[in-house]
Amino acid sequence: MHIVVCIKQVPDSAQIRVHPVTNTIMRQGVPTIINPYDLFSLEEAMRWRDKLGGEVTVLSMGPPSAADSLRKALTYGADRAVLLTDRFFAGSDTLATSYALSAALAKIGETFGAPDIVFTGKQTIDGDTAQVGPGIAKRLDLKQLTYVSRIVDVDLTSRSIVAERRAEGGVQVLMTQLPALVTMLEGTNEIRRGSLDDALRAARADVVVWSAADAGISDLQKCGLRGSPTVVKRVFAPPPRSEKAELVETHGRTPAENAEALIDMIFARAPGVEADLVKSVSGF
């Protein structure tokens, strides 16, 4: 079985700064990490690799420095790393990103074997769109399972996958055919601590580096800013709140009294909430 995990190198959200004039994210001097949501996908991929055999390939599109994140993925236990990097990709939105990654996935299939499962995180912490995974599935005509909380079974004989998907009001249990694309939710597992052997192997490993031409991308008009219809009007940091937290004294009260005091506080702070709730319950 061949599994491909798409990961992204992102700025550490705890240290992101916004330029006061251009209102864009300042990436210079900000430490980078693997997108945390992608780590849940990576661990899930390696779990099923360990169970059923096969290989895990990690793929990333980004600047040359993204090779550091790919090498980190190798220390966790991934088998192969591919970096898609080219100046033509600069400024890509989700549409252009899914186009380039789809071409790279097709090239991976030709070079290392067609993937049975493609994993992505549910979203990235720098974009929060959750659009790239489904965009890849659409371009490659893959069955897609989004917001997956648990993979129940993978059957290579019947070429099927069963997964639990978190949805409003409960959990859906879905089955579809392979090949499929899966986006994993947070908290579904915990990334393993890589072994010493994996760390030594990662240090010696060569990250496969592809340009747009290497990946077989012929239409550069669909890449980078030229292929990105999304226009970001403004990026800003939310202002700090001026009001302070209010202490609710619970000693000597019953749970019902505490609940009533909390509700009264909410209604006092936001009078419109009470009217909306009454309207919702009454149906008028």
Order of alpha helices (4+ residues) and beta strands (2+ residues): beta-beta-beta-beta-beta-alpha-beta-alpha-beta-alpha-beta-alpha-beta-beta-beta-beta-alpha-beta-alpha-alpha
